[in-house]
Amino acid sequence: MEYYTYAYLREDGTPYYIGKGKGFRLYVKKRIVPLPSKDRIIYLKRNLTEQEAIEHEIYMIAVYGRSLRFYRIKMGRYACSLLGP
């Protein structure tokens, strides 16, 4: 159980990106997602299996939906990055 979910926050504290990872993934720059300062990166849930992390990521994306600037939809082993509004 080494996986976690995390969020990148805007200055007003609302998330613009939600992801899952392990190790230091939450601090690694993504290709299209701007990396915020470390004080605006938060863990949502820790000590998860990979499957639990995927399920929690999908749940959190459903909760925040279109308020996210960047979000991913996972289907099996495939992921697609989409720009929000």
N, CA, C and O atoms as CSV, one atom per row, in Angstrom:
chain,resi,resn,atom,element,x,y,z
A,1,MET,N,N,0.847,-1.174,0.000
A,1,MET,CA,C,0.000,0.000,0.000
A,1,MET,C,C,0.896,1.242,0.000
A,1,MET,O,O,1.141,1.869,1.031
A,2,GLU,N,N,1.359,1.558,-1.170
A,2,GLU,CA,C,2.296,2.652,-1.294
A,2,GLU,C,C,1.772,3.794,-2.158
A,2,GLU,O,O,2.500,4.752,-2.419
A,3,TYR,N,N,0.533,3.708,-2.600
A,3,TYR,CA,C,-0.026,4.715,-3.496
A,3,TYR,C,C,-0.793,5.768,-2.713
A,3,TYR,O,O,-1.135,5.569,-1.547
A,4,TYR,N,N,-1.057,6.891,-3.372
A,4,TYR,CA,C,-1.818,7.979,-2.772
A,4,TYR,C,C,-2.530,8.750,-3.871
A,4,TYR,O,O,-2.230,8.588,-5.053
A,5,THR,N,N,-3.472,9.587,-3.470
A,5,THR,CA,C,-4.081,10.550,-4.394
A,5,THR,C,C,-3.686,11.939,-3.900
A,5,THR,O,O,-3.426,12.147,-2.715
A,6,TYR,N,N,-3.649,12.878,-4.837
A,6,TYR,CA,C,-3.203,14.221,-4.496
A,6,TYR,C,C,-3.915,15.250,-5.355
A,6,TYR,O,O,-4.541,14.918,-6.362
A,7,ALA,N,N,-3.808,16.512,-4.938
A,7,ALA,CA,C,-4.424,17.604,-5.693
A,7,ALA,C,C,-3.451,18.770,-5.791
A,7,ALA,O,O,-2.675,19.035,-4.873
A,8,TYR,N,N,-3.510,19.459,-6.924
A,8,TYR,CA,C,-2.829,20.740,-7.108
A,8,TYR,C,C,-3.900,21.811,-6.910
A,8,TYR,O,O,-4.972,21.744,-7.511
A,9,LEU,N,N,-3.604,22.792,-6.071
A,9,LEU,CA,C,-4.584,23.808,-5.713
A,9,LEU,C,C,-4.279,25.160,-6.345
A,9,LEU,O,O,-3.123,25.545,-6.518
A,10,ARG,N,N,-5.352,25.863,-6.682
A,10,ARG,CA,C,-5.232,27.263,-7.103
A,10,ARG,C,C,-4.925,28.109,-5.866
A,10,ARG,O,O,-4.946,27.609,-4.741
A,11,GLU,N,N,-4.646,29.369,-6.082
A,11,GLU,CA,C,-4.372,30.263,-4.950
A,11,GLU,C,C,-5.569,30.382,-4.013
A,11,GLU,O,O,-5.395,30.636,-2.821
A,12,ASP,N,N,-6.788,30.202,-4.538
A,12,ASP,CA,C,-7.978,30.283,-3.675
A,12,ASP,C,C,-8.273,28.968,-2.948
A,12,ASP,O,O,-9.266,28.866,-2.227
A,13,GLY,N,N,-7.410,27.959,-3.136
A,13,GLY,CA,C,-7.567,26.690,-2.426
A,13,GLY,C,C,-8.401,25.644,-3.142
A,13,GLY,O,O,-8.548,24.533,-2.630
A,14,THR,N,N,-8.955,25.958,-4.310
A,14,THR,CA,C,-9.723,24.966,-5.064
A,14,THR,C,C,-8.781,24.157,-5.961
A,14,THR,O,O,-7.799,24.697,-6.468
A,15,PRO,N,N,-9.073,22.869,-6.158
A,15,PRO,CA,C,-8.178,22.049,-6.967
A,15,PRO,C,C,-8.344,22.307,-8.466
A,15,PRO,O,O,-9.451,22.538,-8.951
A,16,TYR,N,N,-7.221,22.263,-9.187
A,16,TYR,CA,C,-7.283,22.314,-10.646
A,16,TYR,C,C,-6.753,21.031,-11.264
A,16,TYR,O,O,-6.862,20.830,-12.474
A,17,TYR,N,N,-6.175,20.156,-10.434
A,17,TYR,CA,C,-5.704,18.858,-10.927
A,17,TYR,C,C,-5.778,17.859,-9.791
A,17,TYR,O,O,-5.430,18.171,-8.652
A,18,ILE,N,N,-6.235,16.646,-10.108
A,18,ILE,CA,C,-6.257,15.545,-9.152
A,18,ILE,C,C,-5.567,14.370,-9.818
A,18,ILE,O,O,-5.834,14.057,-10.978
A,19,GLY,N,N,-4.681,13.723,-9.078
A,19,GLY,CA,C,-3.948,12.593,-9.645
A,19,GLY,C,C,-3.702,11.519,-8.610
A,19,GLY,O,O,-4.056,11.669,-7.441
A,20,LYS,N,N,-3.088,10.430,-9.054
A,20,LYS,CA,C,-2.666,9.355,-8.166
A,20,LYS,C,C,-1.206,9.082,-8.440
A,20,LYS,O,O,-0.720,9.321,-9.546
A,21,GLY,N,N,-0.506,8.585,-7.443
A,21,GLY,CA,C,0.901,8.309,-7.655
A,21,GLY,C,C,1.506,7.545,-6.509
A,21,GLY,O,O,0.819,7.099,-5.591
A,22,LYS,N,N,2.832,7.405,-6.588
A,22,LYS,CA,C,3.615,6.827,-5.505
A,22,LYS,C,C,4.979,7.499,-5.532
A,22,LYS,O,O,5.369,8.088,-6.540
A,23,GLY,N,N,5.689,7.410,-4.442
A,23,GLY,CA,C,6.973,8.091,-4.369
A,23,GLY,C,C,6.785,9.601,-4.401
A,23,GLY,O,O,5.929,10.143,-3.702
A,24,PHE,N,N,7.594,10.279,-5.220
A,24,PHE,CA,C,7.541,11.740,-5.295
A,24,PHE,C,C,6.772,12.247,-6.509
A,24,PHE,O,O,6.972,13.385,-6.933
A,25,ARG,N,N,5.902,11.425,-7.071
A,25,ARG,CA,C,5.159,11.795,-8.286
A,25,ARG,C,C,4.434,13.131,-8.165
A,25,ARG,O,O,4.384,13.892,-9.131
A,26,LEU,N,N,3.884,13.421,-7.016
A,26,LEU,CA,C,3.121,14.663,-6.878
A,26,LEU,C,C,3.982,15.907,-7.057
A,26,LEU,O,O,3.446,16.993,-7.279
A,27,TYR,N,N,5.312,15.773,-6.964
A,27,TYR,CA,C,6.203,16.922,-7.150
A,27,TYR,C,C,6.890,16.942,-8.512
A,27,TYR,O,O,7.757,17.781,-8.753
A,28,VAL,N,N,6.511,16.023,-9.409
A,28,VAL,CA,C,7.136,15.938,-10.728
A,28,VAL,C,C,6.297,16.703,-11.738
A,28,VAL,O,O,5.083,16.516,-11.825
A,29,LYS,N,N,6.958,17.570,-12.501
A,29,LYS,CA,C,6.258,18.378,-13.504
A,29,LYS,C,C,5.650,17.478,-14.581
A,29,LYS,O,O,6.318,16.596,-15.121
A,30,LYS,N,N,4.376,17.716,-14.882
A,30,LYS,CA,C,3.702,17.001,-15.964
A,30,LYS,C,C,3.837,17.821,-17.242
A,30,LYS,O,O,4.174,19.004,-17.190
A,31,ARG,N,N,3.579,17.204,-18.377
A,31,ARG,CA,C,3.740,17.908,-19.653
A,31,ARG,C,C,2.813,19.095,-19.803
A,31,ARG,O,O,3.262,20.165,-20.215
A,32,ILE,N,N,1.535,18.950,-19.487
A,32,ILE,CA,C,0.605,20.056,-19.728
A,32,ILE,C,C,0.049,20.674,-18.453
A,32,ILE,O,O,-0.668,21.674,-18.508
A,33,VAL,N,N,0.375,20.084,-17.300
A,33,VAL,CA,C,-0.178,20.575,-16.040
A,33,VAL,C,C,0.884,21.397,-15.312
A,33,VAL,O,O,1.937,20.866,-14.961
A,34,PRO,N,N,0.622,22.683,-15.081
A,34,PRO,CA,C,1.595,23.495,-14.352
A,34,PRO,C,C,1.748,23.023,-12.907
A,34,PRO,O,O,0.762,22.750,-12.224
A,35,LEU,N,N,2.991,22.933,-12.457
A,35,LEU,CA,C,3.293,22.501,-11.100
A,35,LEU,C,C,3.194,23.706,-10.158
A,35,LEU,O,O,3.897,24.699,-10.349
A,36,PRO,N,N,2.324,23.624,-9.141
A,36,PRO,CA,C,2.215,24.758,-8.210
A,36,PRO,C,C,3.355,24.726,-7.190
A,36,PRO,O,O,4.152,23.789,-7.165
A,37,SER,N,N,3.420,25.751,-6.359
A,37,SER,CA,C,4.385,25.733,-5.259
A,37,SER,C,C,4.004,24.601,-4.299
A,37,SER,O,O,2.850,24.176,-4.259
A,38,LYS,N,N,4.973,24.123,-3.538
A,38,LYS,CA,C,4.740,22.964,-2.667
A,38,LYS,C,C,3.636,23.188,-1.633
A,38,LYS,O,O,3.007,22.229,-1.185
A,39,ASP,N,N,3.396,24.433,-1.253
A,39,ASP,CA,C,2.337,24.683,-0.269
A,39,ASP,C,C,0.942,24.561,-0.887
A,39,ASP,O,O,-0.056,24.626,-0.169
A,40,ARG,N,N,0.860,24.383,-2.211
A,40,ARG,CA,C,-0.434,24.194,-2.878
A,40,ARG,C,C,-0.545,22.802,-3.494
A,40,ARG,O,O,-1.309,22.591,-4.436
A,41,ILE,N,N,0.226,21.852,-2.953
A,41,ILE,CA,C,0.121,20.443,-3.325
A,41,ILE,C,C,-0.269,19.683,-2.071
A,41,ILE,O,O,0.428,19.743,-1.058
A,42,ILE,N,N,-1.387,18.966,-2.142
A,42,ILE,CA,C,-1.851,18.252,-0.943
A,42,ILE,C,C,-2.120,16.782,-1.252
A,42,ILE,O,O,-2.513,16.419,-2.360
A,43,TYR,N,N,-1.897,15.953,-0.239
A,43,TYR,CA,C,-2.327,14.561,-0.303
A,43,TYR,C,C,-3.813,14.536,-0.001
A,43,TYR,O,O,-4.274,15.202,0.927
A,44,LEU,N,N,-4.561,13.775,-0.778
A,44,LEU,CA,C,-5.980,13.580,-0.478
A,44,LEU,C,C,-6.164,12.327,0.371
A,44,LEU,O,O,-6.929,12.325,1.336
A,45,LYS,N,N,-5.453,11.260,0.003
A,45,LYS,CA,C,-5.544,9.991,0.721
A,45,LYS,C,C,-4.220,9.252,0.534
A,45,LYS,O,O,-3.647,9.269,-0.556
A,46,ARG,N,N,-3.734,8.607,1.591
A,46,ARG,CA,C,-2.445,7.890,1.540
A,46,ARG,C,C,-2.625,6.421,1.896
A,46,ARG,O,O,-3.695,5.989,2.326
A,47,ASN,N,N,-1.542,5.667,1.704
A,47,ASN,CA,C,-1.493,4.241,2.062
A,47,ASN,C,C,-2.572,3.432,1.353
A,47,ASN,O,O,-3.306,2.666,1.978
A,48,LEU,N,N,-2.655,3.613,0.041
A,48,LEU,CA,C,-3.643,2.916,-0.772
A,48,LEU,C,C,-2.968,1.873,-1.656
A,48,LEU,O,O,-1.787,1.989,-1.981
A,49,THR,N,N,-3.731,0.858,-2.039
A,49,THR,CA,C,-3.270,-0.022,-3.109
A,49,THR,C,C,-3.426,0.756,-4.414
A,49,THR,O,O,-4.078,1.800,-4.432
A,50,GLU,N,N,-2.846,0.268,-5.493
A,50,GLU,CA,C,-2.993,0.975,-6.761
A,50,GLU,C,C,-4.461,1.044,-7.171
A,50,GLU,O,O,-4.918,2.082,-7.648
A,51,GLN,N,N,-5.200,-0.042,-6.992
A,51,GLN,CA,C,-6.608,-0.053,-7.359
A,51,GLN,C,C,-7.409,0.941,-6.515
A,51,GLN,O,O,-8.266,1.650,-7.042
A,52,GLU,N,N,-7.136,0.994,-5.223
A,52,GLU,CA,C,-7.829,1.956,-4.364
A,52,GLU,C,C,-7.515,3.391,-4.794
A,52,GLU,O,O,-8.394,4.253,-4.784
A,53,ALA,N,N,-6.261,3.641,-5.168
A,53,ALA,CA,C,-5.860,4.988,-5.616
A,53,ALA,C,C,-6.580,5.362,-6.906
A,53,ALA,O,O,-7.035,6.497,-7.050
A,54,ILE,N,N,-6.689,4.434,-7.837
A,54,ILE,CA,C,-7.414,4.688,-9.088
A,54,ILE,C,C,-8.872,5.014,-8.784
A,54,ILE,O,O,-9.419,5.983,-9.312
A,55,GLU,N,N,-9.498,4.206,-7.934
A,55,GLU,CA,C,-10.905,4.424,-7.596
A,55,GLU,C,C,-11.108,5.759,-6.886
A,55,GLU,O,O,-12.089,6.454,-7.152
A,56,HIS,N,N,-10.205,6.124,-5.996
A,56,HIS,CA,C,-10.344,7.395,-5.288
A,56,HIS,C,C,-10.111,8.573,-6.226
A,56,HIS,O,O,-10.799,9.589,-6.127
A,57,GLU,N,N,-9.155,8.449,-7.129
A,57,GLU,CA,C,-8.915,9.494,-8.122
A,57,GLU,C,C,-10.161,9.719,-8.974
A,57,GLU,O,O,-10.571,10.860,-9.186
A,58,ILE,N,N,-10.759,8.644,-9.457
A,58,ILE,CA,C,-11.977,8.745,-10.267
A,58,ILE,C,C,-13.102,9.391,-9.459
A,58,ILE,O,O,-13.829,10.241,-9.974
A,59,TYR,N,N,-13.245,8.991,-8.198
A,59,TYR,CA,C,-14.276,9.561,-7.330
A,59,TYR,C,C,-14.068,11.070,-7.146
A,59,TYR,O,O,-15.011,11.850,-7.276
A,60,MET,N,N,-12.834,11.474,-6.843
A,60,MET,CA,C,-12.557,12.896,-6.606
A,60,MET,C,C,-12.757,13.724,-7.876
A,60,MET,O,O,-13.221,14.862,-7.807
A,61,ILE,N,N,-12.412,13.164,-9.022
A,61,ILE,CA,C,-12.659,13.858,-10.290
A,61,ILE,C,C,-14.167,14.027,-10.490
A,61,ILE,O,O,-14.620,15.073,-10.957
A,62,ALA,N,N,-14.937,13.005,-10.139
A,62,ALA,CA,C,-16.399,13.113,-10.260
A,62,ALA,C,C,-16.942,14.181,-9.311
A,62,ALA,O,O,-17.875,14.899,-9.669
A,63,VAL,N,N,-16.378,14.297,-8.116
A,63,VAL,CA,C,-16.823,15.289,-7.139
A,63,VAL,C,C,-16.537,16.704,-7.650
A,63,VAL,O,O,-17.414,17.567,-7.609
A,64,TYR,N,N,-15.324,16.940,-8.127
A,64,TYR,CA,C,-14.944,18.291,-8.557
A,64,TYR,C,C,-15.258,18.560,-10.018
A,64,TYR,O,O,-15.415,19.714,-10.414
A,65,GLY,N,N,-15.350,17.513,-10.821
A,65,GLY,CA,C,-15.770,17.615,-12.218
A,65,GLY,C,C,-15.170,18.759,-12.991
A,65,GLY,O,O,-13.951,18.925,-13.038
A,66,ARG,N,N,-16.036,19.551,-13.599
A,66,ARG,CA,C,-15.596,20.587,-14.518
A,66,ARG,C,C,-14.920,21.767,-13.842
A,66,ARG,O,O,-14.430,22.661,-14.531
A,67,SER,N,N,-14.876,21.799,-12.509
A,67,SER,CA,C,-14.128,22.873,-11.858
A,67,SER,C,C,-12.625,22.640,-11.990
A,67,SER,O,O,-11.822,23.543,-11.755
A,68,LEU,N,N,-12.253,21.406,-12.374
A,68,LEU,CA,C,-10.844,21.099,-12.581
A,68,LEU,C,C,-10.388,21.650,-13.925
A,68,LEU,O,O,-11.110,21.535,-14.915
A,69,ARG,N,N,-9.231,22.230,-13.970
A,69,ARG,CA,C,-8.664,22.725,-15.232
A,69,ARG,C,C,-8.098,21.556,-16.030
A,69,ARG,O,O,-8.203,21.521,-17.256
A,70,PHE,N,N,-7.503,20.610,-15.331
A,70,PHE,CA,C,-6.930,19.419,-15.952
A,70,PHE,C,C,-7.493,18.204,-15.233
A,70,PHE,O,O,-7.527,18.166,-14.003
A,71,TYR,N,N,-7.921,17.243,-15.974
A,71,TYR,CA,C,-8.392,16.021,-15.348
A,71,TYR,C,C,-8.139,14.848,-16.280
A,71,TYR,O,O,-7.944,15.024,-17.482
A,72,ARG,N,N,-8.144,13.656,-15.713
A,72,ARG,CA,C,-7.886,12.454,-16.492
A,72,ARG,C,C,-9.044,11.495,-16.331
A,72,ARG,O,O,-9.615,11.355,-15.250
A,73,ILE,N,N,-9.375,10.848,-17.412
A,73,ILE,CA,C,-10.383,9.794,-17.359
A,73,ILE,C,C,-9.649,8.486,-17.611
A,73,ILE,O,O,-8.989,8.331,-18.639
A,74,LYS,N,N,-9.757,7.562,-16.697
A,74,LYS,CA,C,-9.046,6.290,-16.827
A,74,LYS,C,C,-9.995,5.206,-17.303
A,74,LYS,O,O,-11.144,5.127,-16.869
A,75,MET,N,N,-9.502,4.390,-18.185
A,75,MET,CA,C,-10.239,3.224,-18.658
A,75,MET,C,C,-9.237,2.076,-18.729
A,75,MET,O,O,-8.413,2.020,-19.642
A,76,GLY,N,N,-9.309,1.178,-17.778
A,76,GLY,CA,C,-8.351,0.085,-17.760
A,76,GLY,C,C,-6.944,0.630,-17.591
A,76,GLY,O,O,-6.670,1.368,-16.645
A,77,ARG,N,N,-6.052,0.270,-18.504
A,77,ARG,CA,C,-4.658,0.721,-18.431
A,77,ARG,C,C,-4.451,2.027,-19.189
A,77,ARG,O,O,-3.333,2.540,-19.224
A,78,TYR,N,N,-5.486,2.570,-19.787
A,78,TYR,CA,C,-5.330,3.760,-20.612
A,78,TYR,C,C,-5.812,4.997,-19.872
A,78,TYR,O,O,-6.771,4.934,-19.103
A,79,ALA,N,N,-5.158,6.103,-20.102
A,79,ALA,CA,C,-5.574,7.381,-19.502
A,79,ALA,C,C,-5.559,8.435,-20.575
A,79,ALA,O,O,-4.730,8.396,-21.485
A,80,CYS,N,N,-6.454,9.358,-20.476
A,80,CYS,CA,C,-6.544,10.448,-21.447
A,80,CYS,C,C,-6.578,11.759,-20.673
A,80,CYS,O,O,-7.412,11.935,-19.785
A,81,SER,N,N,-5.685,12.668,-21.001
A,81,SER,CA,C,-5.692,13.966,-20.349
A,81,SER,C,C,-6.555,14.923,-21.153
A,81,SER,O,O,-6.419,15.017,-22.373
A,82,LEU,N,N,-7.430,15.621,-20.477
A,82,LEU,CA,C,-8.354,16.546,-21.132
A,82,LEU,C,C,-8.227,17.911,-20.492
A,82,LEU,O,O,-7.994,18.017,-19.288
A,83,LEU,N,N,-8.377,18.948,-21.280
A,83,LEU,CA,C,-8.407,20.298,-20.737
A,83,LEU,C,C,-9.836,20.613,-20.327
A,83,LEU,O,O,-10.773,20.375,-21.090
A,84,GLY,N,N,-10.001,21.138,-19.143
A,84,GLY,CA,C,-11.319,21.565,-18.697
A,84,GLY,C,C,-11.638,22.940,-19.281
A,84,GLY,O,O,-10.874,23.452,-20.099
A,85,PRO,N,N,-12.749,23.539,-18.875
A,85,PRO,CA,C,-13.143,24.838,-19.420
A,85,PRO,C,C,-12.193,25.955,-19.000
A,85,PRO,O,O,-12.392,27.110,-19.379
